[in-house]
Amino acid sequence: MIIKPLHLPTDSNELVRLHLSINGEDTDENVIQFYLEYGGDVWVVHFEGKIIGFSALSKCLWNKISIIEGMAIDKKFQNRGFGKNLLDFVVKHAKHRGDRFITVQTATWNKKGIKFYEREGFVSKIVFEKYFGNEIDMVWLEMKLNE
Ligand SMILES: CC(C)(COP(=O)(O)OP(=O)(O)OC[C@H]1O[C@@H](n2cnc3c(N)ncnc32)[C@H](O)[C@@H]1OP(=O)(O)O)[C@@H](O)C(=O)NCCC(=O)NCCS
């Protein structure tokens, strides 16, 4: 696998396709624009000539916190360590730029995602109930990077 910065417009269609396959109808057609506007750090995972994963990182400037806005591996390529490699890369990037913490939010039903982050050293800190005004509860996970 190779992790590369998002290259537009070349990567655009494949990234939207990947997003659709993970998030289905919740995918906003402007998803790439959203990620770029809210941070600018978007990476894609290339494997066997295809894009099989991505991650987007934004930053809360005043308190030096990196925020994972999105991270996913194509279903067909999950459980092979690609996610771990991508997360390691993102965490290293956040640490290298001097951020104090890295955080991510995901729905409490996403047991696999929560386990994935916790295995890497993230700690579940707080649950926001009915986050979107519906039944979805969100958990905030974080990992300390630098003092
Ligand atoms: C969460 C997500 C990114 C993990 O990606 P992944 O590539 O499957 O992650 P990994 O392969 O590193 O680890 C997943 C499992 O595979 C196992 N694994 C890793 N390499 C393996 C290998 N070579 N052989 C067998 N199992 C392996 C890991 O031990 C882990 O097992 P566990 O869940 O029992 O602990 C992926 O499931 C995903 O895209 N989910 C949907 C989107 C999402 O929830 N994103 C996170 C919230 S923002």
The ligand as an ORCA input file, in Angstrom:
! r2SCAN-3c Opt
* xyz 0 1
  C     -12.470      1.049     11.062
  C     -11.751      0.679      9.753
  C     -11.094      1.938      9.154
  C     -10.669     -0.376     10.066
  O      -9.971     -0.698      8.869
  P      -9.280     -2.128      8.650
  O      -8.400     -2.000      7.471
  O     -10.299     -3.189      8.657
  O      -8.389     -2.220      9.997
  P      -7.285     -3.330     10.345
  O      -7.221     -4.350      9.259
  O      -6.042     -2.610     10.709
  O      -7.895     -3.971     11.675
  C      -9.169     -4.589     11.681
  C      -9.095     -6.040     12.199
  O      -8.347     -6.832     11.294
  C      -7.360     -7.571     12.008
  N      -6.237     -7.809     11.085
  C      -5.304     -6.916     10.703
  N      -4.444     -7.507      9.840
  C      -4.869     -8.779      9.686
  C      -4.409     -9.865      8.927
  N      -3.349     -9.747      8.132
  N      -5.096    -11.028      9.006
  C      -6.185    -11.138      9.787
  N      -6.681    -10.128     10.547
  C      -6.031     -8.965     10.486
  C      -7.029     -6.674     13.164
  O      -6.416     -7.372     14.236
  C      -8.394     -6.190     13.534
  O      -9.086     -7.208     14.234
  P     -10.101     -6.915     15.438
  O     -11.184     -6.007     14.844
  O     -10.615     -8.257     15.815
  O      -9.279     -6.233     16.470
  C     -12.734      0.018      8.731
  O     -13.437     -1.017      9.360
  C     -13.740      0.981      8.132
  O     -13.484      1.622      7.115
  N     -14.941      1.061      8.761
  C     -16.011      1.934      8.238
  C     -15.714      3.404      8.485
  C     -15.408      3.657      9.941
  O     -16.061      3.138     10.830
  N     -14.384      4.536     10.204
  C     -13.978      4.850     11.565
  C     -14.824      5.894     12.157
  S     -14.380      7.487     11.542
*
